[in-house]
Amino acid sequence: MTQEECREYLPESWLPLIGQDPVLSEVFEEHEYDLEGEAVPPFLIQELRGGNLERLRPILSLYGQPGMELLKGLLEIDEAAKDTAEIQLPGGQTAYAGYFFANPAIDPEAAVKTAKRYLRAICQIYEEIFHEPSPVGAKAGVLLLTGQEARDMRERIHQAYIHGKPYLPDLQINDEVGDWFSDLPYQRSCQELSGLLHEALYHISNDYFLSYYLQWPLVEPQPIENPFRPYFELWKMGLMPQFFHHDQMALIDC
């Protein structure tokens, strides 16, 4: 992205902060803007992983405490995924992870407790915000799946996403909770920040719910606590929660 394009597509307040930082300057200069692209590099967070995310502090501080809370979440993700950023190949070469992910560090008891907190959070959204029954029961059981069982469940859910059947609560929850989050009002100028970082936050792990967790401080205060916090805690364990039946959810190792 040229300096002229930066001025056209980025907030004026960002420009001197990017220009004063050689790392940020290089990242933004290498970003090519097109009509379908974004003003902020989609892989901005990846470019700064491993200790450079602090370089975003001056920009995020423009948005007050919500911006600082977003930075705190980013640093937490960077720390959780630090051991998976690089992989040493047999020939002595180093491979760099395209996305953030955490090594499975599974304490079954802690995982199930966290999953039940997430289950309660989803039920709370439906009952207190949507005022309708949750697609998954508040007392649903939790299955911890690894190995072939995890692979089979991932394929089952993938096929359901492709073909729209068989019905899975996971599909409904992703759509409806995603629509709800997208309609939430933002604090002050935080809608600008969310819009600029939308793709970069999603591309951290190709995960909208992880992005919602990070953006929660940007929205206007809600009558419930951040419902995506338990989801993030499961992500740090290397687990993905999936709702595949009204009375059963699965924790799948990633």
N, C-alpha and C positions, 0 to 999 in steps of 0.2 A: 504494500500500500504506500503510495507516495504521500508526501507531506500535504499536498493539495487534497487528496482523497481523505486523509485523516481529518482535515479541517471541515470537509463537507459532511462526513458521516459520524464523527465523534463529537461529544460535548466539548465546547471550548475550554472548559475547566480541566479536561483531561490532558490537553495537548502539552502544556509545559511540564507536567509530571512525567509523561512518557518521554519527552525530549531530554529531561535531566537524568534519565536512567538508561545507561547503555544497553542493558539486557532487554528492557521493555521496548526500547527503540528498535532493536534488531528484530524482535518478535513481530512487532507491528509492521515494520518495513517489509518483512518477508511475506506478510499476508496479502494475498491478491483479492481485491474486491471485485465482485461482478454482480449482475442484477439479481442473482439468486443467492448471493452470499451474505455474509454478516459483516458489520463494521468491526466487530471484535473477532479475532481468530478463533474458530471453533475448538481448537486444541490449545488454547491459551494456558489452561491449568496444567496440562501435560508439559508444556514448555517450561513451566516454572516449578515443577515438582522437585523434591529433593533439597529444599532449603531456600528456594527463590520466591516462594509465595508471599513472603514478607514484602516483596517489592510492590505488591498491590495495596499495601497499607495506605499510602498517600491518596490513591484514587478512591478506595473504599471509605476513607475517613471523610470524604466530601459528603457522604450520606449519613453521617452521625453514628449513633450507637447501632442502628440496624446494619450499617456497613461493617462495623467492627465485629458484630455477631456473625455475619457472613464470613469474614476472614477467619474468625475462630473456628468455624465449621470446616473451612478449607484446610486449615492447619491440622485439624484433627484427622481428616481424611488422609492427608499427606503422611502423617505419623503412622496411621494404621496400615498404610500400604507401602511403607518404606522398604520392607524386606522383599517385595515382589517387583520393584521397579526395574531390576536388572537380573538377567539369568545368564550364567556362564555356560556356554555351549561346549561340547566335548573337544572341539578343535582349539579351544582357548579364546574364542571370540565371545563378545558380550552382546546379548540381545536385550533390547529395551522394550518394556511392556507398553503397548499402545493405550491401555486403559488402566485405571486404578482398580485393584482388587486386593483383598486381604487373604493371607494364608489361613486355611481352616485351623482354628484353635478352639475346638469344640468341647465345652463342658456341658454334657447333656442336660444336667439339671438346670444350669443357668440359661441354656438355650431355650428350654421349654418354658421357663418362667418368663423370659423376655418375649417369646412368641405369644404367650397368653396376654401380656400387656399390650402387644400390638393388636391382638384380636379384640380386646376391650376398646382400644382406640378406634378401630374401624366400626365397631358396633355403636360407639358414642357418636361418631359422625352421622351415621344413619338415623339413630334414634333422636338425638338432640338438635342436629342441624337439618337433616332432610325430613325428619318427622315421619319416617316410614321404617318398616322392618328391615333388618340387615340381611343381606344374602347369605351370611354365615352366622351360625348360632353362637351366642355368647359363651356357651359351654362346649364348644367344639373341641374335639380331641386334637392332639398334636403328634404327628409322625416325624421322626428324624430319619432322613433318608441319605444314604451315602452309596458310593460305588455304582453298581448296575441299577439298583433301585432308583437312585437319584437320576441316572441317565434316562431310564424308562419314563419317569415322571416328567422330566424336561421335554421329552419327545411327545408325550401325551398332551401336555399343555401347548406346545408349539403347534401341533396338528389342530388343536381346538382353535387357536388364534387364526390359523390359515383358513379353516373351513367353517368356523363359527359353530361347530358342534363336535362332540356332545357339549351340552351346556355346562359351563364351569363358573362358579361364583367369581373366580379370579378375573374373568373378562369383564363382568359387570362392575366389579369394584374398581378396576383400573380405569374404565371409561367414566364412571360417575364421580369418583373421587377426583380424577383428573379434571373433569369439567368444573367441579366445585372450586378446586384450587385456582383454576384459571380465571374464575370470576371474582375472586377475593379482591377487595380494594387494598391499595398500597399506602404506606405511610409517606407523607411529603413527596419528595422526588424519587422515591424508591422504585416506582414503576419504570422510570428511565433506566435505572441500574438493572432491574430484572430483565427488561427488554434487550439491553445490550449484552448481558451475560447469559441469555437464555440457552443458546446452543453450547456455549463453553461449559455451563454447569451440567447440561444433559450428557455431554460427551465425556465427562469424568469417568462414567462407567456405563454409558448407554442406558441410563436408569432415570426415569422421570421422578420416581418417588424419592430417590436420593437427592435429586435437585429440589424437590419440594421441601425436604428437610432443611436444606441450606437456605432456601428463600423464605422460610417461615418468619424469621425476624423482620423481613421487609414489609409484610402485610400489616394491615391495621390490627390492633389487638382483638383477639377472638375469645369467645366464651369458653374455649377449651385450651388445654396445654398442647404443645406441639405433638400432634398425633403420629408424626413420622420419626420421632426419636427412637422408639423401640425398633423400628425398621432399620434405622442406621446402626443400632447396637448389634442387630443380627448380621448386618453387612460386615461389620468389623470382625465377627466370628467366622466370616466366610460362608454365611448361610443366606439363602433366599427364601422368604416365606411365600407359599403358594396356597390359594384357597381352591381346592378341587372338589369339595363337597360341602353341603350346608353344615354337616356335623363333623367335618374333618379338614384340617389344614396340614400342609407338609412343610418341613424345613429341609431344603435341598442344598447340599454343599455345592459351592460355585466352582 
